[in-house]
């Protein structure tokens, strides 16, 4: 695995499940070929903890944003605040933000308003927007079309588990689609068919750790090292080898996350 280079584009290393274990889990990730990871913000109020993690661990970068289930906790987060906080050298994305009608912990109009402020921050900074969408396909597609009409912005439909129509809309609007361990679940036949359809240049991989560990780790706490298993399943879906999917998804990552230096040797 010495030459393998995989990026976990979405995890939550500040969650209590990982307390006191960061050195060990980063070492396990490196041993599995997972060289970089982005720890994703769910509350702007906790951004200091994320930036501290990035400062302490070279392979770790972060985002800034309010998860839709927390929109009622941070209803007044402004685009200007997101832009200001994103100036930190290791804050490389906006979000995660979006719509979550499954947990439904905030009014839908509030979720949408907070989401649109994140979109504006992404548009202003050029940093990719990490989008959470759960059981909200139609409203998500409508907002993405409307906001793209005001000016393009880079985005990722993260931990994709929605329908094929939303994936197609995202790709058509210039977005990327990121797959988690759900892709490897036995019952995810439809999701694998969607992944097969997404162009190679729009694919990313992630863990969403500590959640959604792929087989053979299902039922355990997820961690960045397990991105390798998801990448292996994605390789099977696309009919290529693991090295090819690792290189493609890493290329996509560095093009999208332009603030992250690419440490790979020049070919």
N, C-alpha and C positions, 0 to 999 in steps of 0.2 A: 504493500500500500504506500510505499515511499513516494511515488509520483502522483498519487491521487490527490486532487484538490477539489473539495466540495465546500460550499457555503451554506450554512443554516441561515436563511434570510429572515427567519422570524422565530424567536423564542422569548421566554420571560425569565431571565436569570435573576431578577430582583424578587421573585416570588419566594415565600418562606420555605417551599420544598427544597430549595437549593442553598439555604443558609449554611455558611461555613464550608461549602464543598466546591467553590468555584475553581480553585487550582486543580483539584482532582478531575472535575468534569471537563475542563478545558484540555487537560492532558489526555483523557480518554477520547475526546473528540479528535484531537490531533492524531492519535494512534489509528483512528478509523478513517483518516483522510479528510476530516472536517476541519478546515484551517481557519475559517472566520465565522463569526456569528453576529447577528444584530438582535440585541435585546430590546423589545418593543414596549413603548410607553402605553399605559392604560389610564393614567391620571397625570395631568400636568403637575399637580401638586407634589408628585413624587419624583420629579425629574432629577433632583439632586442625588438621589440614590442611584439612578441609572448612570449619570455622568461619573459618579465615583467608581462604579464598576468598570466603566470604559477606561478610566485613568489608571486603574489598578491592573488591568489585563489588556495587553496589546491586541489580541485577536478579537476583542469585543467592541462593537459599535452600538449606537442606540438611536432611537427615534424620540419624538416628542408629540404627545397628543392625548386625546380623551376618548376612550373606548365608548361606544354607544350605550352600553349598559350603565356607564357612569355619567352619562350626559346630565342627569338631574343633579349630580354632585358638583359638576363644573359647567353650569349653564351659561356662564358669562365669559368663558375662555374666548379671547379675541384673536383675530388673525394677526394683529400686531404683536401680541405676546408670543404666539407660536413662531413668528418670524424672528423675533429677538432671541428667543431661547435656542433656535436652530443655528445660531451663529457659533455655538460651541463647536470646536474642531472635530469632535467625535459624534456629534448629532448629525446623522446622515439621511434622515427621512422624517416625514410628517405622519402622525397617526400612532396607533391605529384608530381610525374613525370610520363611521358608516352608519348602518342601520341593523338593528337586531330586534326582530319581531318575535323571536322564539322566547327569550327571557323576558322581553317586554317590560323593562324596568324604568323606562322613561317614555313620555309621550312622543308619538311618532313625529309630530311637527317640531318638537325640541331636538330630537335626534337629527332630523334633516337640517335644522338651522346650524347646529354645531358642526355637522358634517360639511356643510357648505363653507363655513369659515376655515376648516382645514383644507378644503380644495383651494380656496383663495391663497392660503399660505404656501401650498405646493406650487401653485402657478407663479407666485411672486418670487419664491426662492429657487425654483427649479428642482427642488428635492422631491424624490418620489413619495407619493401618498400611499400609505398602507391601508387598504380598505377591508373592513369587516362587513360582511353581508350575510345575514342568516334569516331565511324565510321572508325575504323582502325583495325578491328578484325584480318584480315589475317596477317598484318605486326606485330601486337602485338604478336600473337601466334608464329610467326617465331622468333622474338627477344627473347621471353621467352624460347623457346626451345634451341636456340643457346646459350644463356647466362647460362641456367641451365647446359648445357653440359660443361661449363667451371668451374662449381662449384655451388652447390645449394645455394639459398638465400631465406629468408622468404619474402612472399609478399601477398598483398591484392589487388584483383580487386575491387576497391571501387565504390560505387554508381552504381552497376552493372545494365547496360541496354543494353548490347550487346547480341550476339546470343548464343545459347546453345553450339555451338562448342567451343567458347572461354572459357566458364565456364568449360566445360569438360577438356579442355587443362590445364587451371589453376589448377584445382583440381588434375589432373594426375601428374602435376609437383610439387605438394606439397603446392600449394597456397590456400588462403582463398577467399571467395566471400562475399562481404558486400552489403546489400540491404538498400536502402533509402526509402523515402516516395513514390517514383515511384511505388514501389511494391503494394501500396494500391490504385493506380489510377484505375478508372473503366476500362480503356482500356488496362490494363497491364496483360491480360490473359496469354500471352506467357511467360512473365517474371515470373509470379507465377508458371507456369509449370517448368521453369528452377530452381526456388528456391526449388520446391518440390524434384528435382533430386539431389541437392547439399547435400552431407552428413552433418549430424548435427554437426559433429566435425570440419567442415570447414566454418561455418556460422558466420557472424557478422552483426550487425545493426548499422545504422548511420542516421544522418539527412542531411548532406551537407548544414546545415543552413548557411546563411539565405535563401537558395533556397529549392524548392521542398517540401513544406509542405504537409503532407498527409491529406486526409479527416479525420475529418471534418474541418480542418484548411486550406484547399487548397485555394489559392488566397491571403493568408496572409503571412507575414514574418515567415519563419520557425525558430525554436529554439530547443535547446537540449531536452526540456521537451517532445517534440512531437515524440521522439524516441519510446516512449511507444506505440503509435498508429501503427508504423511500426512493432514493435515486436509482437503486437497483431495479425496483419494480417499474419505475418510469422508463428505464432503459429497455426493459422487456416490452413495455407497451409501445415504445417507438421503434422497436426492432433494431436496437443498436447495443453496443457493449457499455459497461459501466463507465469506462474511461471516457467514452464519447459523450455520454450524458453529463458526466461531471464537468467536462471541459465546456460543453455548451451552456449549461446552467450557470457556471461561473463566469463565462464570457458575458452572458446576459446580465448577471448581477453587476459586474463592474461597469457596463455601459449605462445601466439604469441608476446605480448608486455611484454617481460620478465623483462624489466627495471621498470615497474610500480608495486609497492607493492600491493598485494591483501589485501584490508582491511576487507574482509568478515570474520566473525568468523569461526573458524575451526569446522566442523560438528562433 
